Amino acid sequence: MHHPYQGGRHELGQNFLVDRSVIATIEELVALTTGPIIEIGPGDGALTLPLSRSGRPMTAVEVDPLRASRLVRRTPQNVTVVNADILRYRFPRHPHVIVGNIPFHLTTAILRRILPAGHWRTAVLLVQWEVARRRAGVGGASMLTAAWWPWYEFGLRRRVPARSFRPMPSVDGGLLTMTRRAVPLIEERGRYQDFVRQVFTGRGRGLGEILGRVARDDRAAVRDWLRRERVSPHLLPKDLTAEQWATLWNTAGGGDPRNR
């Protein structure tokens, strides 16, 4: 079968996880979930083999055909190894859990692929440390996080030193969890996410000025919202919480007017 990826793991941008304590932490987090497991980038099975001992159905999606064929011979019957690009892989249409040691340079692309996908309930992902912090809203949330916060909770579990990988990357990793909310904070996704983009990219030295331009027809409501939520007009979009984004949308972005 022709495959666009050739060469070794280094060329694919993946660093092997060799730290047993990190592997154990991931096992513990996955053990708190139920249902089939989808693993992204299993490589030589550092996570696959320990996770497979649970007996749960597991699908390991590996882009490297050579590693995929080797992994097939090492895994038990409850594991299915699929040679595929995760950016094109069709996730199951039933509840499942996602886990993986994500290539740092593909983190954003993979998150953009995962987040709109339905049916999965929890994701346990090892990503670059700074990305994990921003996705979890530590020290300020990214636009991607704000855009998806009404539907997911993001958690930062631990820092993973660069020495935990082979070859050793130039930066540390971070263990990120994403959990689908049982009840979304907002129902309408498209218009809300466009609103988040407008606020994050809007001109101004703080939320007071930015929202004054983005929500020109609701300036009085915005001022009331700032007072009610105790948000300084000098704060930036990255400083808002998930709940504040939801109430801001209902106030000035086009949400349910009964919540204004």
C-alpha positions as CSV (number, residue, x, y, z in Angstrom):
1,M,0.0,0.0,0.0
2,H,1.4,3.4,-0.9
3,H,1.8,5.7,2.0
4,P,3.1,9.3,2.1
5,Y,5.1,8.8,5.2
6,Q,8.5,7.2,4.9
7,G,11.5,7.0,7.2
8,G,11.8,6.7,10.9
9,R,10.0,8.1,13.9
10,H,12.2,11.2,14.0
11,E,11.0,12.2,10.5
12,L,7.5,11.9,11.7
13,G,8.1,14.3,14.5
14,Q,7.4,11.9,17.3
15,N,9.3,11.4,20.5
16,F,9.1,8.1,22.3
17,L,7.7,8.2,25.9
18,V,10.1,6.3,28.2
19,D,9.2,7.6,31.6
20,R,7.3,4.9,33.5
21,S,5.8,7.3,36.0
22,V,4.2,9.3,33.2
23,I,2.9,6.1,31.6
24,A,1.4,5.1,35.0
25,T,-0.3,8.5,35.3
26,I,-1.9,8.1,31.9
27,E,-3.0,4.6,32.8
28,E,-4.7,6.0,36.0
29,L,-6.5,8.8,34.0
30,V,-7.7,6.3,31.4
31,A,-8.8,3.9,34.1
32,L,-11.3,6.6,35.3
33,T,-13.1,6.4,32.0
34,T,-15.2,3.7,30.3
35,G,-15.6,2.4,26.8
36,P,-13.3,1.7,23.8
37,I,-10.0,3.5,23.6
38,I,-8.6,5.2,20.4
39,E,-4.9,5.8,20.7
40,I,-3.2,8.4,18.5
41,G,0.4,7.6,17.4
42,P,1.2,4.4,19.4
43,G,4.7,4.1,17.9
44,D,6.2,1.0,19.5
45,G,3.4,0.6,22.0
46,A,4.8,2.4,25.1
47,L,1.2,3.3,26.0
48,T,-0.6,0.6,23.9
49,L,0.6,-2.4,25.8
50,P,0.0,-1.1,29.3
51,L,-3.5,0.2,28.4
52,S,-4.4,-3.0,26.6
53,R,-4.1,-5.0,29.9
54,S,-7.5,-3.4,30.8
55,G,-9.1,-5.7,28.3
56,R,-11.1,-2.8,26.8
57,P,-11.5,-2.6,23.0
58,M,-8.6,-0.5,21.7
59,T,-7.7,0.9,18.3
60,A,-4.2,2.2,17.8
61,V,-3.9,4.6,14.8
62,E,-0.3,4.6,13.6
63,V,0.8,6.6,10.5
64,D,4.1,4.7,10.0
65,P,3.3,1.5,8.2
66,L,6.5,-0.3,9.4
67,R,5.7,0.4,13.1
68,A,2.1,-0.5,12.6
69,S,2.9,-3.9,11.2
70,R,5.4,-4.5,14.1
71,L,2.8,-3.4,16.6
72,V,0.2,-5.8,15.3
73,R,2.5,-8.7,16.2
74,R,3.0,-7.5,19.8
75,T,-0.6,-6.6,20.9
76,P,-3.4,-8.8,22.3
77,Q,-6.7,-9.6,20.6
78,N,-8.5,-6.6,22.1
79,V,-6.2,-4.2,20.2
80,T,-6.8,-3.3,16.5
81,V,-3.8,-1.5,14.8
82,V,-4.8,0.8,12.0
83,N,-2.2,2.2,9.6
84,A,-3.7,5.7,9.0
85,D,-3.2,9.4,9.3
86,I,-5.1,10.6,12.4
87,L,-5.9,13.8,10.5
88,R,-8.0,11.7,8.1
89,Y,-9.1,9.0,10.4
90,R,-12.8,8.6,10.9
91,F,-13.5,8.4,14.6
92,P,-16.2,5.9,15.8
93,R,-19.8,6.9,16.0
94,H,-20.2,5.5,19.5
95,P,-18.8,6.7,22.9
96,H,-15.0,6.3,23.2
97,V,-11.9,7.7,24.9
98,I,-8.9,9.2,23.1
99,V,-5.4,8.9,24.3
100,G,-2.0,9.7,22.8
101,N,1.5,11.1,22.8
102,I,1.0,13.8,20.2
103,P,3.8,15.0,17.9
104,F,4.5,18.5,19.1
105,H,4.4,20.1,15.7
106,L,1.0,18.6,14.9
107,T,-0.7,19.4,18.2
108,T,-2.9,22.2,17.0
109,A,-3.8,20.4,13.8
110,I,-4.8,17.2,15.7
111,L,-6.8,19.2,18.3
112,R,-8.7,20.9,15.5
113,R,-9.5,17.4,14.1
114,I,-10.5,16.0,17.5
115,L,-12.6,18.8,19.0
116,P,-15.4,18.9,16.3
117,A,-15.6,15.1,16.3
118,G,-18.7,13.7,18.1
119,H,-19.1,10.8,20.5
120,W,-15.8,10.8,22.4
121,R,-16.1,11.7,26.0
122,T,-12.6,12.2,27.3
123,A,-9.2,12.8,25.8
124,V,-5.9,12.2,27.6
125,L,-3.1,13.8,25.5
126,L,0.6,14.4,26.0
127,V,1.5,17.6,24.2
128,Q,4.0,20.4,24.4
129,W,4.1,22.1,27.9
130,E,3.2,25.6,26.8
131,V,0.4,24.3,24.6
132,A,-1.0,22.3,27.5
133,R,-0.9,25.4,29.7
134,R,-2.7,27.6,27.2
135,R,-5.3,24.9,26.3
136,A,-6.1,24.5,30.0
137,G,-6.3,28.3,30.5
138,V,-3.3,28.5,32.8
139,G,-1.8,32.0,32.5
140,G,-4.4,32.9,29.9
141,A,-6.5,30.8,27.5
142,S,-5.9,30.6,23.8
143,M,-8.5,31.5,21.2
144,L,-8.9,27.7,20.4
145,T,-9.7,27.0,24.1
146,A,-12.2,29.9,24.4
147,A,-13.9,28.7,21.2
148,W,-14.5,25.2,22.6
149,W,-14.8,25.9,26.4
150,P,-18.7,25.8,26.4
151,W,-18.5,22.2,25.2
152,Y,-15.3,20.9,26.9
153,E,-13.5,21.2,30.2
154,F,-9.7,21.4,29.8
155,G,-7.3,20.2,32.6
156,L,-3.6,20.4,33.1
157,R,-2.5,17.2,34.9
158,R,1.3,17.4,35.1
159,R,4.5,18.6,33.5
160,V,6.5,16.0,31.7
161,P,10.3,16.7,31.5
162,A,12.0,16.6,28.1
163,R,14.2,13.7,29.5
164,S,11.0,11.6,29.6
165,F,11.3,11.2,25.8
166,R,13.6,9.6,23.3
167,P,14.9,11.3,21.3
168,M,14.8,14.2,23.9
169,P,12.9,17.2,22.6
170,S,14.1,20.8,23.2
171,V,11.0,21.5,25.4
172,D,9.0,19.8,28.1
173,G,5.7,18.1,27.6
174,G,2.4,18.5,29.4
175,L,-0.4,16.1,30.2
176,L,-3.7,17.6,29.0
177,T,-7.2,16.2,29.6
178,M,-10.3,17.3,27.7
179,T,-13.7,16.2,28.9
180,R,-17.0,16.8,27.1
181,R,-19.5,18.7,29.3
182,A,-22.7,16.8,30.1
183,V,-24.6,20.0,29.5
184,P,-23.0,22.6,27.2
185,L,-22.7,26.2,28.4
186,I,-23.9,27.3,25.0
187,E,-26.0,25.5,22.3
188,E,-25.1,27.4,19.1
189,R,-21.5,26.7,18.1
190,G,-20.9,28.5,14.8
191,R,-21.9,32.0,15.7
192,Y,-20.4,31.8,19.1
193,Q,-17.0,30.7,17.7
194,D,-17.1,33.5,15.2
195,F,-17.8,35.9,18.1
196,V,-14.8,34.6,20.0
197,R,-12.6,35.1,16.9
198,Q,-13.9,38.7,16.6
199,V,-13.1,39.4,20.3
200,F,-9.6,37.9,20.2
201,T,-8.6,39.7,17.0
202,G,-10.5,42.9,17.8
203,R,-8.6,46.2,18.2
204,G,-8.3,47.8,21.6
205,R,-6.2,47.9,24.7
206,G,-8.6,45.8,26.7
207,L,-12.0,44.2,26.8
208,G,-13.7,47.5,27.3
209,E,-12.5,48.9,24.0
210,I,-12.6,45.6,22.1
211,L,-16.2,44.9,23.1
212,G,-17.2,48.5,22.4
213,R,-16.2,47.8,18.7
214,V,-17.4,44.2,18.4
215,A,-20.8,44.7,20.2
216,R,-21.5,48.3,19.0
217,D,-25.3,47.8,19.4
218,D,-25.0,46.5,23.0
219,R,-22.5,48.8,24.6
220,A,-24.7,49.5,27.6
221,A,-25.3,45.8,28.1
222,V,-21.5,45.2,27.9
223,R,-20.8,47.8,30.6
224,D,-23.4,46.1,32.8
225,W,-21.8,42.7,32.1
226,L,-18.3,44.1,33.0
227,R,-19.7,45.3,36.3
228,R,-21.8,42.2,37.0
229,E,-18.9,39.8,36.3
230,R,-16.3,42.1,38.0
231,V,-14.2,42.1,34.9
232,S,-11.8,45.0,34.5
233,P,-12.2,46.7,31.1
234,H,-8.4,46.5,30.9
235,L,-8.3,42.7,30.9
236,L,-7.7,40.8,27.7
237,P,-9.8,38.1,26.1
238,K,-7.3,35.4,27.2
239,D,-8.2,36.3,30.9
240,L,-11.9,35.3,30.7
241,T,-13.2,32.0,32.2
242,A,-15.4,29.6,30.4
243,E,-18.4,30.8,32.3
244,Q,-17.6,34.4,31.5
245,W,-17.5,33.7,27.8
246,A,-20.9,32.1,28.1
247,T,-22.5,35.0,29.9
248,L,-20.7,37.5,27.5
249,W,-22.2,35.6,24.5
250,N,-25.7,35.8,26.1
251,T,-25.2,39.5,26.8
252,A,-23.6,40.8,23.6
253,G,-22.9,38.0,21.1
254,G,-26.4,36.9,20.1
255,G,-27.2,34.3,22.8
256,D,-30.6,33.7,24.4
257,P,-31.9,37.2,25.2
258,R,-33.7,35.8,28.2
259,N,-30.3,35.3,29.8
260,R,-29.2,38.9,29.3
